[in-house]
């Protein structure tokens, strides 16, 4: 499973970079592409599992912070944020709340803009 998550992370990162180079964030269509849904789902499931592990004490604070920082880095890419917004009902409340907090942090830091659906 760990290898599958690494492949999914690399696939989604490559996909996001390609879209960012080709079009503005408002033109991203990940939410409509079943081809990209599986890697994106796997990556967000992984982060959901990490949220759970931290909550039950399986991850210490230092390890959790590194994972949280990684998710925050990914959410700077508008395609990551947009895909999650469309598909968040498939994930735990804890992950949805965490992504929301991180997105608000990034907006306050001026590192991303809100998705079009929230403007």
Buried (B, 14 or more C-beta within 10 A) or exposed (E): EEEEBEEBBEBBBEBBEEBBEEEEBEEBEBBEEEEBBEBBBBBBBBBBBBBBBBEEEEBEEEEBEEBBEEBBBBBBBBBBBBBBBBBBEBBBEEBBEBBEEBBEEBBEEEEBBBBEEEE
